[in-house]
Amino acid sequence: MGRQSPYREEFRKDAVALYRASGGKRTYAAVAADLGITGETLRTWVRKDIVRSAPEPSDSSVQSPAEELARLRAENQRLLKAEKGVAAGAGDLVPGSRLFRSGGEVSPRRWDFISDHRAGFGVKRICQVLGVSRSGYYRHQATTQARAARQAEQAAAVAEIREVHAELRSRGRKINRKRVTRLMRIHQIVGRHLRRTKRTTIADKTAPPAPDLLMRDFTAKTLNTRWCGDITYIAVGSTWLYLATVIDICSRRVIGWSIADHMRTQLVTDAIEMAVCTRGGQVDGVVFHTDRGAQYTAAAYAEVCVRHGIRRSMGRVGSSYDNALAESFFQGLKRELLRGRRLTSKAQTRLELFRWLAYYNRRRRHSALGYLTSVEFEQQLISSRTLSLVA
């Protein structure tokens, strides 16, 4: 009997899906690095999944070389006809197109068209046909270098804005806020904001509550002393997916999570089991702080906590401040990942969540951690304490 994998089945399946979603554009090592595993481990999971999902061969599925060649030729012809821009003449201008239609010209395109055809027809004739002045064209030509320099400078500024917007990290560049607003508007870079809320915390008034062991103090000097977690919803078409998390308060790292289309107690117990697995199976004495939702007051949840030596802690009903760190995490997720998107596929939504969680742990920088990522902060913390013990 082989050794049991330290990674839960849910994590392995999502990792395989994430690699396949790259369409071969990313290596096993690159995808694995985002997940904190080795490239060979991911390769093994993918191979096993291929074997597991491969259909049984049948005689009817075997084609002769001639039949296979005919099928490929027919498929090629179908794609040539259906693929936009591939068929012959797909890029040709048509009569009445926007470039030539009266009142529909786009100025930069007019001047570019004149430059492209001036050798064959002459500037004067083309300007007469298009109904524009030659002085306007020559003025446009005279400012070409200045425009190019301005566009290059704007492109550099936009690239930095995108990087700051994506990574949420200060780069120290001074730039007027009005200019940032203008460039963001021109290039359609929009700040993320929250959508309408859905109630996920439904208290069980008959269950005995656990005490509040944090009292809104969401700080910790060492790993595996204080955790917090919660459940949030993600709208997918006319239905929902639910995400339960376990966050180490010291490093802000999401060490456990579970994604499902239900809110049963298993959702939160699966997240705890992953967190325990991430921490090597030894978490005795850690405090896990949550709200008083029915999932966190259920007997099955209490049994899992007792089995792993986890001390339960709960805030008051209806007070988001009592679980502020978990609430803040979900707000960030919805701003950065879900804002303005209409998700319709549960499989794709699950993949997007899995990818973002990996990004959050290994690439997203936190001002509270000195602009380190959660994983970098943990590695630095462990290294410094190891050196202290050696000294």
BALOBA-1460 file (C-alpha; in Angstrom, 3 decimals):
// residues 391
<rec num="1" residu="m" x="0.000" y="0.000" z="0.000"/>
<rec num="2" residu="g" x="1.480" y="3.367" z="-1.113"/>
<rec num="3" residu="r" x="2.105" y="6.297" z="1.166"/>
<rec num="4" residu="q" x="-0.880" y="8.593" z="1.606"/>
<rec num="5" residu="s" x="-0.492" y="11.991" z="-0.073"/>
<rec num="6" residu="p" x="-0.156" y="14.955" z="2.326"/>
<rec num="7" residu="y" x="-2.380" y="16.968" z="-0.043"/>
<rec num="8" residu="r" x="-6.132" y="16.621" z="0.016"/>
<rec num="9" residu="e" x="-7.978" y="15.323" z="-3.045"/>
<rec num="10" residu="e" x="-9.720" y="18.669" z="-3.534"/>
<rec num="11" residu="f" x="-6.363" y="20.456" z="-3.740"/>
<rec num="12" residu="r" x="-4.887" y="17.903" z="-6.180"/>
<rec num="13" residu="k" x="-7.857" y="18.138" z="-8.545"/>
<rec num="14" residu="d" x="-7.780" y="21.929" z="-8.534"/>
<rec num="15" residu="a" x="-4.018" y="21.922" z="-9.168"/>
<rec num="16" residu="v" x="-4.465" y="19.657" z="-12.205"/>
<rec num="17" residu="a" x="-7.267" y="21.891" z="-13.506"/>
<rec num="18" residu="l" x="-5.068" y="24.978" z="-13.053"/>
<rec num="19" residu="y" x="-2.245" y="23.410" z="-15.083"/>
<rec num="20" residu="r" x="-4.603" y="22.356" z="-17.864"/>
<rec num="21" residu="a" x="-6.156" y="25.825" z="-17.978"/>
<rec num="22" residu="s" x="-2.764" y="27.225" z="-19.012"/>
<rec num="23" residu="g" x="-3.115" y="25.347" z="-22.311"/>
<rec num="24" residu="g" x="0.541" y="24.338" z="-22.352"/>
<rec num="25" residu="k" x="1.748" y="27.954" z="-22.067"/>
<rec num="26" residu="r" x="3.156" y="27.366" z="-18.571"/>
<rec num="27" residu="t" x="5.468" y="24.608" z="-17.444"/>
<rec num="28" residu="y" x="4.776" y="22.186" z="-14.627"/>
<rec num="29" residu="a" x="7.430" y="23.973" z="-12.545"/>
<rec num="30" residu="a" x="5.893" y="27.425" z="-13.105"/>
<rec num="31" residu="v" x="2.390" y="26.346" z="-12.086"/>
<rec num="32" residu="a" x="3.717" y="24.277" z="-9.184"/>
<rec num="33" residu="a" x="5.724" y="27.243" z="-7.862"/>
<rec num="34" residu="d" x="2.494" y="29.220" z="-7.433"/>
<rec num="35" residu="l" x="1.047" y="26.368" z="-5.381"/>
<rec num="36" residu="g" x="4.061" y="25.605" z="-3.207"/>
<rec num="37" residu="i" x="4.649" y="22.117" z="-4.606"/>
<rec num="38" residu="t" x="7.309" y="20.633" z="-6.889"/>
<rec num="39" residu="g" x="6.943" y="20.404" z="-10.630"/>
<rec num="40" residu="e" x="7.377" y="16.636" z="-10.535"/>
<rec num="41" residu="t" x="4.568" y="16.308" z="-7.999"/>
<rec num="42" residu="l" x="2.227" y="18.224" z="-10.274"/>
<rec num="43" residu="r" x="3.369" y="16.176" z="-13.276"/>
<rec num="44" residu="t" x="2.527" y="12.980" z="-11.388"/>
<rec num="45" residu="w" x="-0.941" y="14.239" z="-10.505"/>
<rec num="46" residu="v" x="-1.640" y="15.171" z="-14.131"/>
<rec num="47" residu="r" x="-0.469" y="11.776" z="-15.387"/>
<rec num="48" residu="k" x="-2.620" y="9.935" z="-12.870"/>
<rec num="49" residu="d" x="-5.630" y="12.018" z="-13.837"/>
<rec num="50" residu="i" x="-5.067" y="11.249" z="-17.521"/>
<rec num="51" residu="v" x="-4.967" y="7.525" z="-16.792"/>
<rec num="52" residu="r" x="-8.034" y="7.749" z="-14.554"/>
<rec num="53" residu="s" x="-10.118" y="9.670" z="-17.101"/>
<rec num="54" residu="a" x="-8.981" y="7.869" z="-20.250"/>
<rec num="55" residu="p" x="-11.878" y="6.060" z="-22.005"/>
<rec num="56" residu="e" x="-11.736" y="2.363" z="-22.651"/>
<rec num="57" residu="p" x="-10.599" y="1.659" z="-26.249"/>
<rec num="58" residu="s" x="-13.164" y="0.133" z="-28.594"/>
<rec num="59" residu="d" x="-12.946" y="-1.325" z="-32.084"/>
<rec num="60" residu="s" x="-15.398" y="1.246" z="-33.445"/>
<rec num="61" residu="s" x="-13.094" y="4.109" z="-32.429"/>
<rec num="62" residu="v" x="-10.152" y="2.843" z="-34.519"/>
<rec num="63" residu="q" x="-9.800" y="4.616" z="-37.895"/>
<rec num="64" residu="s" x="-7.654" y="3.786" z="-40.868"/>
<rec num="65" residu="p" x="-4.983" y="6.335" z="-41.915"/>
<rec num="66" residu="a" x="-7.084" y="7.313" z="-44.950"/>
<rec num="67" residu="e" x="-10.183" y="7.898" z="-42.804"/>
<rec num="68" residu="e" x="-8.208" y="9.919" z="-40.278"/>
<rec num="69" residu="l" x="-6.682" y="12.059" z="-43.064"/>
<rec num="70" residu="a" x="-10.115" y="12.741" z="-44.571"/>
<rec num="71" residu="r" x="-11.475" y="13.698" z="-41.164"/>
<rec num="72" residu="l" x="-8.608" y="16.112" z="-40.493"/>
<rec num="73" residu="r" x="-9.008" y="17.754" z="-43.903"/>
<rec num="74" residu="a" x="-12.727" y="18.266" z="-43.337"/>
<rec num="75" residu="e" x="-12.060" y="19.716" z="-39.885"/>
<rec num="76" residu="n" x="-9.448" y="22.074" z="-41.327"/>
<rec num="77" residu="q" x="-11.891" y="23.382" z="-43.929"/>
<rec num="78" residu="r" x="-14.548" y="23.894" z="-41.273"/>
<rec num="79" residu="l" x="-12.158" y="25.909" z="-39.091"/>
<rec num="80" residu="l" x="-11.041" y="28.069" z="-42.027"/>
<rec num="81" residu="k" x="-14.632" y="29.036" z="-42.658"/>
<rec num="82" residu="a" x="-15.594" y="29.538" z="-39.031"/>
<rec num="83" residu="e" x="-12.476" y="31.206" z="-37.602"/>
<rec num="84" residu="k" x="-12.697" y="34.975" z="-37.686"/>
<rec num="85" residu="g" x="-9.940" y="36.564" z="-39.768"/>
<rec num="86" residu="v" x="-8.641" y="33.264" z="-41.212"/>
<rec num="87" residu="a" x="-10.738" y="32.892" z="-44.351"/>
<rec num="88" residu="a" x="-9.465" y="34.453" z="-47.574"/>
<rec num="89" residu="g" x="-10.289" y="38.159" z="-47.827"/>
<rec num="90" residu="a" x="-11.350" y="38.364" z="-44.197"/>
<rec num="91" residu="g" x="-9.295" y="41.496" z="-43.602"/>
<rec num="92" residu="d" x="-10.343" y="43.379" z="-46.770"/>
<rec num="93" residu="l" x="-12.178" y="46.686" z="-46.481"/>
<rec num="94" residu="v" x="-15.768" y="46.663" z="-47.672"/>
<rec num="95" residu="p" x="-17.659" y="49.482" z="-49.428"/>
<rec num="96" residu="g" x="-19.197" y="51.899" z="-46.953"/>
<rec num="97" residu="s" x="-16.788" y="50.908" z="-44.183"/>
<rec num="98" residu="r" x="-16.048" y="53.366" z="-41.375"/>
<rec num="99" residu="l" x="-12.800" y="54.570" z="-42.942"/>
<rec num="100" residu="f" x="-14.591" y="56.010" z="-45.995"/>
<rec num="101" residu="r" x="-18.086" y="56.741" z="-44.690"/>
<rec num="102" residu="s" x="-18.866" y="60.480" z="-44.506"/>
<rec num="103" residu="g" x="-18.750" y="61.722" z="-40.938"/>
<rec num="104" residu="g" x="-17.429" y="58.387" z="-39.656"/>
<rec num="105" residu="e" x="-13.690" y="58.894" z="-40.146"/>
<rec num="106" residu="v" x="-11.333" y="58.487" z="-37.216"/>
<rec num="107" residu="s" x="-8.702" y="61.242" z="-37.559"/>
<rec num="108" residu="p" x="-5.527" y="59.205" z="-36.842"/>
<rec num="109" residu="r" x="-6.680" y="56.587" z="-39.347"/>
<rec num="110" residu="r" x="-7.305" y="59.256" z="-42.005"/>
<rec num="111" residu="w" x="-3.774" y="60.585" z="-41.704"/>
<rec num="112" residu="d" x="-2.297" y="57.075" z="-41.653"/>
<rec num="113" residu="f" x="-4.266" y="56.191" z="-44.780"/>
<rec num="114" residu="i" x="-2.907" y="59.262" z="-46.593"/>
<rec num="115" residu="s" x="0.666" y="58.386" z="-45.592"/>
<rec num="116" residu="d" x="0.258" y="54.789" z="-46.762"/>
<rec num="117" residu="h" x="-1.069" y="55.788" z="-50.227"/>
<rec num="118" residu="r" x="0.566" y="59.149" z="-50.929"/>
<rec num="119" residu="a" x="3.182" y="57.626" z="-53.256"/>
<rec num="120" residu="g" x="0.530" y="56.159" z="-55.530"/>
<rec num="121" residu="f" x="-2.121" y="58.895" z="-55.556"/>
<rec num="122" residu="g" x="-0.576" y="62.022" z="-54.085"/>
<rec num="123" residu="v" x="-1.525" y="63.912" z="-50.941"/>
<rec num="124" residu="k" x="-3.666" y="66.502" z="-52.712"/>
<rec num="125" residu="r" x="-5.903" y="63.968" z="-54.486"/>
<rec num="126" residu="i" x="-6.437" y="61.811" z="-51.409"/>
<rec num="127" residu="c" x="-7.257" y="64.845" z="-49.252"/>
<rec num="128" residu="q" x="-9.835" y="65.945" z="-51.826"/>
<rec num="129" residu="v" x="-11.462" y="62.493" z="-51.861"/>
<rec num="130" residu="l" x="-11.563" y="62.288" z="-48.061"/>
<rec num="131" residu="g" x="-12.638" y="65.912" z="-47.676"/>
<rec num="132" residu="v" x="-9.770" y="66.958" z="-45.418"/>
<rec num="133" residu="s" x="-7.203" y="69.760" z="-45.649"/>
<rec num="134" residu="r" x="-3.613" y="69.241" z="-46.692"/>
<rec num="135" residu="s" x="-2.496" y="71.671" z="-43.969"/>
<rec num="136" residu="g" x="-4.118" y="69.426" z="-41.376"/>
<rec num="137" residu="y" x="-2.260" y="66.414" z="-42.732"/>
<rec num="138" residu="y" x="1.128" y="68.185" z="-42.764"/>
<rec num="139" residu="r" x="0.520" y="69.529" z="-39.267"/>
<rec num="140" residu="h" x="-0.163" y="65.964" z="-38.135"/>
<rec num="141" residu="q" x="3.080" y="64.806" z="-39.759"/>
<rec num="142" residu="a" x="5.082" y="67.589" z="-38.122"/>
<rec num="143" residu="t" x="4.013" y="66.506" z="-34.650"/>
<rec num="144" residu="t" x="4.683" y="62.791" z="-35.161"/>
<rec num="145" residu="q" x="7.772" y="62.641" z="-32.932"/>
<rec num="146" residu="a" x="6.150" y="64.633" z="-30.141"/>
<rec num="147" residu="r" x="3.091" y="62.392" z="-30.213"/>
<rec num="148" residu="a" x="5.227" y="59.269" z="-30.214"/>
<rec num="149" residu="a" x="7.191" y="60.504" z="-27.212"/>
<rec num="150" residu="r" x="3.995" y="61.407" z="-25.369"/>
<rec num="151" residu="q" x="2.415" y="58.047" z="-26.173"/>
<rec num="152" residu="a" x="5.532" y="56.193" z="-25.045"/>
<rec num="153" residu="e" x="5.559" y="58.153" z="-21.781"/>
<rec num="154" residu="q" x="1.851" y="57.444" z="-21.271"/>
<rec num="155" residu="a" x="2.364" y="53.767" z="-22.062"/>
<rec num="156" residu="a" x="5.086" y="53.582" z="-19.407"/>
<rec num="157" residu="a" x="2.818" y="55.306" z="-16.891"/>
<rec num="158" residu="v" x="-0.074" y="52.974" z="-17.734"/>
<rec num="159" residu="a" x="2.202" y="49.940" z="-17.334"/>
<rec num="160" residu="e" x="3.154" y="51.108" z="-13.845"/>
<rec num="161" residu="i" x="-0.460" y="51.845" z="-12.968"/>
<rec num="162" residu="r" x="-1.441" y="48.339" z="-14.061"/>
<rec num="163" residu="e" x="1.348" y="46.814" z="-11.996"/>
<rec num="164" residu="v" x="0.400" y="48.786" z="-8.898"/>
<rec num="165" residu="h" x="-3.267" y="48.033" z="-9.465"/>
<rec num="166" residu="a" x="-2.619" y="44.316" z="-9.920"/>
<rec num="167" residu="e" x="-0.033" y="43.823" z="-7.189"/>
<rec num="168" residu="l" x="-1.357" y="46.485" z="-4.760"/>
<rec num="169" residu="r" x="2.174" y="47.497" z="-3.991"/>
<rec num="170" residu="s" x="3.644" y="50.951" z="-3.665"/>
<rec num="171" residu="r" x="6.503" y="51.685" z="-6.090"/>
<rec num="172" residu="g" x="7.348" y="55.183" z="-4.805"/>
<rec num="173" residu="r" x="6.610" y="56.933" z="-8.124"/>
<rec num="174" residu="k" x="5.109" y="60.415" z="-7.777"/>
<rec num="175" residu="i" x="2.321" y="61.047" z="-10.259"/>
<rec num="176" residu="n" x="-0.580" y="63.464" z="-10.094"/>
<rec num="177" residu="r" x="-3.798" y="61.771" z="-9.016"/>
<rec num="178" residu="k" x="-5.800" y="63.571" z="-11.732"/>
<rec num="179" residu="r" x="-3.469" y="62.177" z="-14.357"/>
<rec num="180" residu="v" x="-3.867" y="58.697" z="-12.923"/>
<rec num="181" residu="t" x="-7.636" y="59.130" z="-13.041"/>
<rec num="182" residu="r" x="-7.517" y="60.272" z="-16.661"/>
<rec num="183" residu="l" x="-5.233" y="57.448" z="-17.813"/>
<rec num="184" residu="m" x="-7.241" y="54.850" z="-15.914"/>
<rec num="185" residu="r" x="-10.407" y="56.147" z="-17.568"/>
<rec num="186" residu="i" x="-8.857" y="56.121" z="-21.065"/>
<rec num="187" residu="h" x="-7.453" y="52.620" z="-20.666"/>
<rec num="188" residu="q" x="-10.485" y="51.270" z="-18.814"/>
<rec num="189" residu="i" x="-8.695" y="50.418" z="-15.558"/>
<rec num="190" residu="v" x="-11.434" y="50.372" z="-12.949"/>
<rec num="191" residu="g" x="-11.107" y="50.130" z="-9.174"/>
<rec num="192" residu="r" x="-12.815" y="47.146" z="-7.618"/>
<rec num="193" residu="h" x="-15.753" y="47.532" z="-5.279"/>
<rec num="194" residu="l" x="-18.139" y="45.231" z="-3.479"/>
<rec num="195" residu="r" x="-21.361" y="43.765" z="-4.787"/>
<rec num="196" residu="r" x="-24.567" y="43.351" z="-2.848"/>
<rec num="197" residu="t" x="-24.311" y="41.037" z="0.130"/>
<rec num="198" residu="k" x="-25.877" y="37.683" z="0.845"/>
<rec num="199" residu="r" x="-26.405" y="36.426" z="4.355"/>
<rec num="200" residu="t" x="-24.194" y="33.440" z="5.161"/>
<rec num="201" residu="t" x="-24.061" y="33.684" z="8.968"/>
<rec num="202" residu="i" x="-27.144" y="32.031" z="10.423"/>
<rec num="203" residu="a" x="-26.735" y="31.498" z="14.140"/>
<rec num="204" residu="d" x="-27.909" y="28.371" z="15.888"/>
<rec num="205" residu="k" x="-29.497" y="29.768" z="19.036"/>
<rec num="206" residu="t" x="-29.739" y="26.335" z="20.653"/>
<rec num="207" residu="a" x="-25.997" y="25.570" z="20.407"/>
<rec num="208" residu="p" x="-23.721" y="26.563" z="23.302"/>
<rec num="209" residu="p" x="-21.426" y="29.408" z="22.188"/>
<rec num="210" residu="a" x="-17.655" y="29.390" z="22.541"/>
<rec num="211" residu="p" x="-15.963" y="32.325" z="24.298"/>
<rec num="212" residu="d" x="-14.308" y="35.174" z="22.390"/>
<rec num="213" residu="l" x="-10.604" y="34.532" z="22.977"/>
<rec num="214" residu="l" x="-9.373" y="37.344" z="20.682"/>
<rec num="215" residu="m" x="-11.552" y="40.319" z="21.689"/>
<rec num="216" residu="r" x="-10.834" y="42.009" z="18.323"/>
<rec num="217" residu="d" x="-7.062" y="41.671" z="18.763"/>
<rec num="218" residu="f" x="-6.085" y="40.286" z="15.343"/>
<rec num="219" residu="t" x="-2.348" y="40.124" z="15.946"/>
<rec num="220" residu="a" x="0.002" y="37.215" z="16.583"/>
<rec num="221" residu="k" x="3.770" y="37.109" z="16.975"/>
<rec num="222" residu="t" x="4.201" y="33.460" z="16.049"/>
<rec num="223" residu="l" x="2.683" y="31.068" z="13.548"/>
<rec num="224" residu="n" x="0.006" y="28.546" z="14.559"/>
<rec num="225" residu="t" x="-1.117" y="30.411" z="17.648"/>
<rec num="226" residu="r" x="-4.146" y="32.279" z="16.248"/>
<rec num="227" residu="w" x="-6.245" y="31.440" z="13.214"/>
<rec num="228" residu="c" x="-9.455" y="32.972" z="11.956"/>
<rec num="229" residu="g" x="-11.953" y="31.946" z="9.298"/>
<rec num="230" residu="d" x="-15.342" y="32.505" z="7.765"/>
<rec num="231" residu="i" x="-17.631" y="31.569" z="4.855"/>
<rec num="232" residu="t" x="-18.478" y="33.715" z="1.855"/>
<rec num="233" residu="y" x="-20.667" y="33.239" z="-1.211"/>
<rec num="234" residu="i" x="-19.883" y="33.628" z="-4.917"/>
<rec num="235" residu="a" x="-22.736" y="34.144" z="-7.357"/>
<rec num="236" residu="v" x="-22.536" y="31.781" z="-10.359"/>
<rec num="237" residu="g" x="-25.407" y="32.416" z="-12.731"/>
<rec num="238" residu="s" x="-28.595" y="31.854" z="-10.767"/>
<rec num="239" residu="t" x="-26.892" y="29.703" z="-8.119"/>
<rec num="240" residu="w" x="-23.998" y="29.964" z="-5.655"/>
<rec num="241" residu="l" x="-20.622" y="28.583" z="-4.694"/>
<rec num="242" residu="y" x="-19.368" y="28.889" z="-1.115"/>
<rec num="243" residu="l" x="-15.803" y="29.381" z="0.104"/>
<rec num="244" residu="a" x="-14.667" y="28.579" z="3.656"/>
<rec num="245" residu="t" x="-11.211" y="29.717" z="4.771"/>
<rec num="246" residu="v" x="-8.688" y="29.303" z="7.564"/>
<rec num="247" residu="i" x="-6.184" y="32.180" z="7.875"/>
<rec num="248" residu="d" x="-3.075" y="32.260" z="10.061"/>
<rec num="249" residu="i" x="-3.319" y="35.688" z="11.702"/>
<rec num="250" residu="c" x="0.439" y="35.989" z="12.104"/>
<rec num="251" residu="s" x="1.268" y="35.748" z="8.385"/>
<rec num="252" residu="r" x="-2.142" y="36.454" z="6.782"/>
<rec num="253" residu="r" x="-1.671" y="33.212" z="4.849"/>
<rec num="254" residu="v" x="-4.735" y="31.203" z="3.843"/>
<rec num="255" residu="i" x="-3.594" y="27.813" z="5.077"/>
<rec num="256" residu="g" x="-6.892" y="26.016" z="4.517"/>
<rec num="257" residu="w" x="-9.917" y="26.427" z="2.296"/>
<rec num="258" residu="s" x="-12.819" y="24.523" z="0.824"/>
<rec num="259" residu="i" x="-15.070" y="25.356" z="-2.139"/>
<rec num="260" residu="a" x="-18.483" y="23.731" z="-2.559"/>
<rec num="261" residu="d" x="-22.016" y="24.362" z="-3.754"/>
<rec num="262" residu="h" x="-23.438" y="23.853" z="-0.254"/>
<rec num="263" residu="m" x="-23.083" y="25.367" z="3.212"/>
<rec num="264" residu="r" x="-23.147" y="22.177" z="5.239"/>
<rec num="265" residu="t" x="-20.760" y="21.689" z="8.138"/>
<rec num="266" residu="q" x="-18.455" y="19.651" z="5.903"/>
<rec num="267" residu="l" x="-17.537" y="22.888" z="4.122"/>
<rec num="268" residu="v" x="-15.785" y="24.258" z="7.228"/>
<rec num="269" residu="t" x="-14.421" y="20.938" z="8.486"/>
<rec num="270" residu="d" x="-12.758" y="20.310" z="5.107"/>
<rec num="271" residu="a" x="-11.099" y="23.732" z="5.344"/>
<rec num="272" residu="i" x="-9.811" y="22.908" z="8.840"/>
<rec num="273" residu="e" x="-8.487" y="19.528" z="7.737"/>
<rec num="274" residu="m" x="-6.538" y="21.236" z="4.945"/>
<rec num="275" residu="a" x="-5.123" y="23.798" z="7.393"/>
<rec num="276" residu="v" x="-3.994" y="21.046" z="9.768"/>
<rec num="277" residu="c" x="-2.415" y="19.200" z="6.838"/>
<rec num="278" residu="t" x="-0.636" y="22.390" z="5.682"/>
<rec num="279" residu="r" x="0.853" y="22.805" z="9.149"/>
<rec num="280" residu="g" x="2.154" y="19.252" z="9.294"/>
<rec num="281" residu="g" x="-0.619" y="17.746" z="11.401"/>
<rec num="282" residu="q" x="0.491" y="19.244" z="14.734"/>
<rec num="283" residu="v" x="-1.579" y="22.304" z="15.720"/>
<rec num="284" residu="d" x="-2.429" y="21.518" z="19.338"/>
<rec num="285" residu="g" x="-3.390" y="24.659" z="21.262"/>
<rec num="286" residu="v" x="-4.046" y="26.944" z="18.304"/>
<rec num="287" residu="v" x="-7.021" y="29.315" z="18.657"/>
<rec num="288" residu="f" x="-9.455" y="29.300" z="15.727"/>
<rec num="289" residu="h" x="-11.729" y="32.359" z="15.736"/>
<rec num="290" residu="t" x="-14.992" y="32.459" z="13.740"/>
<rec num="291" residu="d" x="-18.462" y="33.959" z="13.834"/>
<rec num="292" residu="r" x="-21.423" y="32.094" z="15.360"/>
<rec num="293" residu="g" x="-22.810" y="30.631" z="12.168"/>
<rec num="294" residu="a" x="-24.560" y="27.277" z="12.387"/>
<rec num="295" residu="q" x="-21.617" y="25.513" z="10.721"/>
<rec num="296" residu="y" x="-19.252" y="26.675" z="13.472"/>
<rec num="297" residu="t" x="-21.586" y="25.674" z="16.293"/>
<rec num="298" residu="a" x="-22.343" y="22.213" z="14.885"/>
<rec num="299" residu="a" x="-21.294" y="19.102" z="16.794"/>
<rec num="300" residu="a" x="-19.266" y="17.778" z="13.830"/>
<rec num="301" residu="y" x="-17.197" y="20.971" z="13.764"/>
<rec num="302" residu="a" x="-16.593" y="20.793" z="17.519"/>
<rec num="303" residu="e" x="-15.485" y="17.160" z="17.200"/>
<rec num="304" residu="v" x="-12.881" y="18.046" z="14.540"/>
<rec num="305" residu="c" x="-11.526" y="20.851" z="16.729"/>
<rec num="306" residu="v" x="-11.252" y="18.567" z="19.751"/>
<rec num="307" residu="r" x="-9.517" y="15.873" z="17.702"/>
<rec num="308" residu="h" x="-6.807" y="18.302" z="16.574"/>
<rec num="309" residu="g" x="-6.517" y="20.200" z="19.863"/>
<rec num="310" residu="i" x="-7.944" y="23.410" z="18.389"/>
<rec num="311" residu="r" x="-9.420" y="25.927" z="20.818"/>
<rec num="312" residu="r" x="-12.660" y="27.422" z="19.497"/>
<rec num="313" residu="s" x="-13.292" y="31.169" z="19.701"/>
<rec num="314" residu="m" x="-16.362" y="33.075" z="18.486"/>
<rec num="315" residu="g" x="-17.394" y="36.694" z="18.143"/>
<rec num="316" residu="r" x="-20.827" y="38.099" z="18.758"/>
<rec num="317" residu="v" x="-23.771" y="37.628" z="16.415"/>
<rec num="318" residu="g" x="-24.113" y="40.342" z="13.769"/>
<rec num="319" residu="s" x="-20.801" y="42.090" z="14.537"/>
<rec num="320" residu="s" x="-18.398" y="42.043" z="11.584"/>
<rec num="321" residu="y" x="-15.747" y="43.808" z="13.693"/>
<rec num="322" residu="d" x="-15.499" y="40.724" z="15.900"/>
<rec num="323" residu="n" x="-14.097" y="38.814" z="12.903"/>
<rec num="324" residu="a" x="-12.620" y="41.776" z="11.047"/>
<rec num="325" residu="l" x="-9.584" y="40.041" z="9.519"/>
<rec num="326" residu="a" x="-11.643" y="37.320" z="7.829"/>
<rec num="327" residu="e" x="-14.173" y="39.911" z="6.644"/>
<rec num="328" residu="s" x="-11.383" y="42.075" z="5.220"/>
<rec num="329" residu="f" x="-9.943" y="39.115" z="3.338"/>
<rec num="330" residu="f" x="-13.259" y="38.414" z="1.620"/>
<rec num="331" residu="q" x="-13.711" y="42.080" z="0.740"/>
<rec num="332" residu="g" x="-10.308" y="42.051" z="-0.951"/>
<rec num="333" residu="l" x="-11.142" y="38.880" z="-2.851"/>
<rec num="334" residu="k" x="-14.369" y="40.358" z="-4.202"/>
<rec num="335" residu="r" x="-12.729" y="43.645" z="-5.162"/>
<rec num="336" residu="e" x="-9.761" y="42.065" z="-6.898"/>
<rec num="337" residu="l" x="-11.294" y="38.977" z="-8.462"/>
<rec num="338" residu="l" x="-15.062" y="39.131" z="-8.707"/>
<rec num="339" residu="r" x="-15.964" y="42.775" z="-9.220"/>
<rec num="340" residu="g" x="-17.864" y="43.443" z="-12.447"/>
<rec num="341" residu="r" x="-17.756" y="39.827" z="-13.602"/>
<rec num="342" residu="r" x="-20.772" y="37.682" z="-14.354"/>
<rec num="343" residu="l" x="-19.720" y="34.109" z="-13.666"/>
<rec num="344" residu="t" x="-21.789" y="31.333" z="-15.228"/>
<rec num="345" residu="s" x="-19.636" y="28.192" z="-14.871"/>
<rec num="346" residu="k" x="-19.015" y="26.565" z="-11.503"/>
<rec num="347" residu="a" x="-15.943" y="24.746" z="-12.811"/>
<rec num="348" residu="q" x="-14.406" y="27.962" z="-14.152"/>
<rec num="349" residu="t" x="-15.297" y="29.899" z="-11.011"/>
<rec num="350" residu="r" x="-13.687" y="27.238" z="-8.858"/>
<rec num="351" residu="l" x="-10.542" y="27.434" z="-10.994"/>
<rec num="352" residu="e" x="-10.457" y="31.235" z="-10.721"/>
<rec num="353" residu="l" x="-10.786" y="31.054" z="-6.935"/>
<rec num="354" residu="f" x="-8.048" y="28.427" z="-6.679"/>
<rec num="355" residu="r" x="-5.722" y="30.523" z="-8.857"/>
<rec num="356" residu="w" x="-6.398" y="33.669" z="-6.818"/>
<rec num="357" residu="l" x="-5.811" y="31.918" z="-3.498"/>
<rec num="358" residu="a" x="-2.430" y="30.709" z="-4.760"/>
<rec num="359" residu="y" x="-1.644" y="34.249" z="-5.914"/>
<rec num="360" residu="y" x="-2.766" y="35.695" z="-2.573"/>
<rec num="361" residu="n" x="-0.421" y="33.456" z="-0.587"/>
<rec num="362" residu="r" x="2.650" y="33.645" z="-2.808"/>
<rec num="363" residu="r" x="2.517" y="36.889" z="-4.790"/>
<rec num="364" residu="r" x="0.232" y="39.427" z="-3.124"/>
<rec num="365" residu="r" x="2.154" y="41.775" z="-0.838"/>
<rec num="366" residu="h" x="0.805" y="43.088" z="2.464"/>
<rec num="367" residu="s" x="1.633" y="46.444" z="3.988"/>
<rec num="368" residu="a" x="1.084" y="44.860" z="7.427"/>
<rec num="369" residu="l" x="3.927" y="42.427" z="6.639"/>
<rec num="370" residu="g" x="6.390" y="45.039" z="5.434"/>
<rec num="371" residu="y" x="5.264" y="44.506" z="1.823"/>
<rec num="372" residu="l" x="6.242" y="40.848" z="1.896"/>
<rec num="373" residu="t" x="4.001" y="38.057" z="0.677"/>
<rec num="374" residu="s" x="2.555" y="35.705" z="3.266"/>
<rec num="375" residu="v" x="4.892" y="32.883" z="2.265"/>
<rec num="376" residu="e" x="7.935" y="35.183" z="2.213"/>
<rec num="377" residu="f" x="7.021" y="36.472" z="5.673"/>
<rec num="378" residu="e" x="6.713" y="32.939" z="7.045"/>
<rec num="379" residu="q" x="10.048" y="31.905" z="5.526"/>
<rec num="380" residu="q" x="11.737" y="35.003" z="6.951"/>
<rec num="381" residu="l" x="10.160" y="34.410" z="10.354"/>
<rec num="382" residu="i" x="11.240" y="30.762" z="10.440"/>
<rec num="383" residu="s" x="14.781" y="31.598" z="9.265"/>
<rec num="384" residu="s" x="15.271" y="34.333" z="11.869"/>
<rec num="385" residu="r" x="14.114" y="32.080" z="14.697"/>
<rec num="386" residu="t" x="16.284" y="29.222" z="13.485"/>
<rec num="387" residu="l" x="19.319" y="31.524" z="13.512"/>
<rec num="388" residu="s" x="18.399" y="32.736" z="17.007"/>
<rec num="389" residu="l" x="18.268" y="29.141" z="18.281"/>
<rec num="390" residu="v" x="21.634" y="28.313" z="16.667"/>
<rec num="391" residu="a" x="23.224" y="31.402" z="18.179"/>
